[in-house]
Amino acid sequence: PDAPLENFEDLDPVASPKSPKRLDASQSDVSMDTTEMDDSIADDLMEPNWRFLPDETRLWAVDTAKEIFRFIHEKSRLREELEKHNKEQFDIDHVQEEAETAIQEKAFELGKKAEKVKMDLSSRELRSLKAVHRDQESLAWYIMKRETELKKLEEARSVKMDRYEKMVNATQLLVASDESQPGPSS
């Protein structure tokens, strides 16, 4: 089990420090087509939230892990070869420095890429939020205007109802007074 690997396809693509579960070589297929990605990897992981990730994110994670594994495996193999051939410590250190430089350059490149994506998202989302804010503000003004109009109409209705009631009362008083007064006899 501790023998050096001749190719990375022998490793389980989903093994990690948190999920050390390994498949036997007959079950493992690191080079699986991304369209063949299914719940088999999710079932093999001990990570409880893996199955909740979108398929696109899981594919990205597996592809990224494969890329990282290839890089590390390549540099490890190169270092082992140098150690086997009893190369000078300088050569071994040089391989490590190259790997470190490559990792730093990749991290810087990915950092710039992530910052660009973040800025694009922020500006796009900010524009979208501003549009929503304008719409909400416009709607709020419209509602306030309509409420003011409604209040004026309710006040006018109240005034008209008061006048109507006074007119009805006055009419009833006139009719009642006409009936109580004796009219000219014939």
Secondary structure in CASP SS format (residue, H / E / C, confidence):
PFRMAT SS
TARGET T0000
AUTHOR 0000-0000-0000
METHOD secondary structure of the structure
MODEL  1
P C 1.00
D C 1.00
A C 1.00
P C 1.00
L C 1.00
E C 1.00
N C 1.00
F H 1.00
E H 1.00
D H 1.00
L C 1.00
D C 1.00
P C 1.00
V C 1.00
A C 1.00
S C 1.00
P C 1.00
K C 1.00
S C 1.00
P C 1.00
K C 1.00
R C 1.00
L C 1.00
D C 1.00
A C 1.00
S C 1.00
Q C 1.00
S C 1.00
D C 1.00
V C 1.00
S C 1.00
M C 1.00
D C 1.00
T H 1.00
T H 1.00
E H 1.00
M C 1.00
D C 1.00
D H 1.00
S H 1.00
I H 1.00
A H 1.00
D H 1.00
D H 1.00
L C 1.00
M C 1.00
E C 1.00
P C 1.00
N C 1.00
W H 1.00
R H 1.00
F H 1.00
L C 1.00
P C 1.00
D H 1.00
E H 1.00
T H 1.00
R H 1.00
L H 1.00
W H 1.00
A H 1.00
V H 1.00
D H 1.00
T H 1.00
A H 1.00
K H 1.00
E H 1.00
I H 1.00
F H 1.00
R H 1.00
F H 1.00
I H 1.00
H H 1.00
E H 1.00
K H 1.00
S H 1.00
R H 1.00
L H 1.00
R H 1.00
E H 1.00
E H 1.00
L H 1.00
E H 1.00
K H 1.00
H C 1.00
N C 1.00
K C 1.00
E C 1.00
Q H 1.00
F H 1.00
D H 1.00
I H 1.00
D H 1.00
H H 1.00
V H 1.00
Q H 1.00
E H 1.00
E H 1.00
A H 1.00
E H 1.00
T H 1.00
A H 1.00
I H 1.00
Q H 1.00
E H 1.00
K H 1.00
A H 1.00
F H 1.00
E H 1.00
L H 1.00
G H 1.00
K H 1.00
K H 1.00
A H 1.00
E H 1.00
K H 1.00
V H 1.00
K H 1.00
M H 1.00
D H 1.00
L H 1.00
S H 1.00
S H 1.00
R H 1.00
E H 1.00
L H 1.00
R H 1.00
S H 1.00
L H 1.00
K H 1.00
A H 1.00
V H 1.00
H H 1.00
R H 1.00
D H 1.00
Q H 1.00
E H 1.00
S H 1.00
L H 1.00
A H 1.00
W H 1.00
Y H 1.00
I H 1.00
M H 1.00
K H 1.00
R H 1.00
E H 1.00
T H 1.00
E H 1.00
L H 1.00
K H 1.00
K H 1.00
L H 1.00
E H 1.00
E H 1.00
A H 1.00
R H 1.00
S H 1.00
V H 1.00
K H 1.00
M H 1.00
D H 1.00
R H 1.00
Y H 1.00
E H 1.00
K H 1.00
M H 1.00
V H 1.00
N H 1.00
A H 1.00
T H 1.00
Q H 1.00
L H 1.00
L H 1.00
V H 1.00
A H 1.00
S H 1.00
D H 1.00
E H 1.00
S H 1.00
Q C 1.00
P C 1.00
G C 1.00
P C 1.00
S C 1.00
S C 1.00
END
